[in-house]
Amino acid sequence: KASYQWQIMQASGVPEDEIKLFADPQHWLNYFPPHAIADLKALGLKADWRRYMC
């Protein structure tokens, strides 16, 4: 079981060289929203993405 953030991110498929960039809080906001949107679209969510604010 992963117990440290680094291990959790590795297990989630985040590349090693990318993990260190998460020390910057802004990187979290730039990295995850596109992945979340792709996952939601893959699940079949229908949304008006023109109104997406991020």
N, C-alpha and C positions, 0 to 999 in steps of 0.2 A: 504494500500500500504506500502510495506517495504521500509524504507528510510535509514536504517543503515546497514552496511556490515553484522553485526551479524544477523539481521533479514533476510537479503537476503539469507545468507547461510543456516539459519534454513529452510526457505521456499524452498530451493533447495534440502533439504534432508540431509544436512551434520549433523552428530550427534553432540549433544551439547558438549560432552567431546572432540571432534575433533576440534571444532571451535577455541578454545583458542590456539591451536598449530599453527594457521595461523599467529601468531605474528612473527614467523620465516619465512623469505622469501623463504628459501629452501623448506619448507613444501609445499608451493604452487606448486613448480616444481615436487615434489614427489607425490602429491595427485591427481592433475587434469589430467595429460596426460593419465594414464590408463583408467580413466572414459571417456575421449574424444575419445580414440581409440575404446573403447567398443561401444560408441554411433555411431561412424562412421561406424563400422562394422555392427551394427544393421540397419543402413540406407542403407546398401548394397555397401558401398565403397569398391572397389577392389584396393588394394595398395600393394606394395612390402614392407612389414613391416621389412624385413631384413635390409633395408637401413634407418631405423628409428634412428635418432640421439638424444637420450635424456636419 
